[in-house]
Amino acid sequence: MVLDYSLLPAYLAIAVTMVLIPGADTLLVVSVGAQRGALEAILAALGICGGSLIYGVLTALGIGALIVSSPTVFAFLLLAGAGYLSYLGFGFLKQAIRAPAVRERTQTPTALGAGFASFRSGLLVNLLNPKIVLFYLALLPQFVTPELGAPGLQMFLLSCILNAIGTIYLVGVGIATGQLQAAHSSPFTGRVLRATGGAYVYRSRFAKFLYGNIRELK
């Protein structure tokens, strides 16, 4: 037995609760689905899954703790993530203005390059969010049983469970958003892109504010 199954119900309850809290990953899937349809939203969700999986591996290997303990690395990821959210946010706001044209483009089948762009966006949104490591380090050790041995493997499996729940949820969100996009056309797309663009720009400014406060505490 690798995991303590008596702890799993509590862990699953926390995992489901955290997954259902909207964040940058949910906003990205909704925006991609509203702009390009369900298929690309699913690809974005898989990219997010890939980013979470990488951080799960790093946390299990102990590298996640090194990232958090290094102010330089953590600050670099935080600022890079803020910059990328700004880039995506302003891009969504720009596309919202051209919502009818965006709708027309989504009528064509998903090209390989466009699909990769959606996957890459999901991957980078998570990889450039070092707060995921903080969350893993705060949550996962509480459900590791040292007597079972292989604590790193236990943490990795727990992160995979969380990641699987999140992926199923985001894929469902992507499919639902894609269906709404097909039914309501450009007005729906424009509203979603404006909301997501504004939220991303705001989140990026908050991340830079947080970095400034961290520097003042040194």
N, C-alpha and C positions, 0 to 999 in steps of 0.2 A: 504493500500500500504506500503510494507516494504522497498523497495528501490526506489530511485529517478530515474525513467526510462529515464528521459531526460539526465542523465549522463552516461547511459549504453553504447551508441555508442562510446564515447571517451574511456571508460574503456575497452570495447571489443577490440578496436584498439590497445591499449597498451598491453592488455593481449595476443593477437595473436602475436604481435611483440616480446614480451618477450619469448613466448613459442618457436618461430621459431629460437631463438638464441641458437646454440648448447652448451650444457654444460655437466657436469658429468653424468646427467641422460640420455641424448641422447646417449652418448658414451657407457654407460652400456647396453642399449637396443640393440644398433647395435652390440656390441660384443657378447652378449648372443645369439642374432639371428644368427650371423655368425658362432658361435660355436655349438649351440644346436638346432637351428631351431626356427620357428615362435612361437610355443606354449609357449616355455619357455621365449621368448622375451616378449610376452604378459604378462606373470606372473611377469616378472621383472618390466614392466610398471605399473602393478597394485600395486606392492610393493612401487614404487615411488609415486603413487597416495596416498597410505596409509600414507606415511611419510608427504606429503604435507597437507593431511587432518588433521593429528595430529597437525601440526604447525598452521593450520588455526584455530583449536579449541583453542589452547593455546593463540594465538594472540587475539582472540575474548574475551577470559576470562581475558585478561590482564596479563597473565603469560609470554607471549612473551616479553613484556616490561621489566619484572623482569629478564628474561634471558639475555637480552641485557645490562641491567644496572648492572649486576653482572660480573665483570671482570673474576672471578674465573670460574663460570659456562660457560661463553662464551669461555674462553680460553680452558677449558677442552673439550668442544664440537669441537672447531676448531682443536685442536691437535689430538683428537680421530678420527675426520674425515680425517685428513691428514694421520694418520697411516693406516686407513682402505683403503684409496685410494692407498697408497703405497703397501699394501697387495694385493689388486686387480690388480694393475698395474704390479707388478712383476709376479703375477700368470698368467696374460694374456700373458706377454712376454715369460714365460716358456712354455705355451700352444702353442704359435705361432711356436715354434721350432718343436713341435709334431703335427703340423696341419693335416697331413694325418691320424694319429691315432685318432685325435679329430673328423675328418670327419666320420670315421668308426663308432665311438660311437654314433654319432647323427642319424645313421640309425635306432637305436632301439627306441621304444616308450618311451616317457618321464615318468620316474618313479616318484612316489610321493615325495621321498626325494629330487630328483634333481629339481623338480618343486618348492618345498618349498625353496631350496637354492637360486633359481633365484629370488623368491619373497622377501626373506630375504635380498638379496644383494641390491635390489631396495629400500627396506624400510630403510636400514642402510645408504645408500648413501645420502638419504635426511634427515634422522633424525640426522645424524652427520654433517650436514651442517647448522650451525646457521645463515649463511648469508640469508637464506630463511626468517627468522624472521625479519631481518633488511629490507628486500625487502617488506614484508607485512606491516611493520610499516611505511615505507616511502610511499607506494602506497595507501593502502586501506583507511586510514582516509581522503584522498582527495576526495573520492567518497561517504563518509558517510554524510547524511543529518540529523543534530541533531533534526530538527523540526519533523521528522518522528518518533523519539524515538528509543529505543533499538539499540544503536550504536554497541553493541557487536554482536547482531544478524545480522546487516547489514554487518559488517566486515566478519562474518562467511560465509554469502551467497556470498559475493564478492569473497572470497577465494575459495568457491566451484565452482563458475563459471570459475575462472582461472584454478582450478584443473581439471575440466571437459574438458576444451579445451586442456590442456596439456596431459591428459590421452588419448583422442582421437588421438592426434598427435603421441604420443609415441606408441600406439597400431598399428597405420598405419605404423610407421617406423619399428616396430618389424616384422610385416607381410611382408613388402617389403624386409627387410634384410633376413628373413627366405627363401623367394623365391629365392633371389640371391644366398644364400648359397646352396640351393638345385641344382641350375643350374650350379654354377661355382666351387663347391667343395672346396678342401683344399687350392688352391692358394688364393682365395678370403678370406677364413677364416684366413689364416696366415697373410695377409696384414692388415686386420681389427684388429686382436689381437695385432700386433706389434704397430699399430698407437694408439690404445686405451691404451695399456700398457705404452707406452712412455708418452702420454698425462696425464695419472693418476699420474705417478711418478713425472712429472714436476709440476702438480697442487699441489701435496702434499708438495713438496719442497717450493712452493710459499706460501702455507698456514703457514708453519713453519717460513718462512721469515717474513710474516705479523705478526705473534705472537711475534717474536723478536722485531719488531718495536713498537708494542703496549706496550711491557714491558718497552722499553726505554722512551716512552712518559709519563710514570707514575712518 
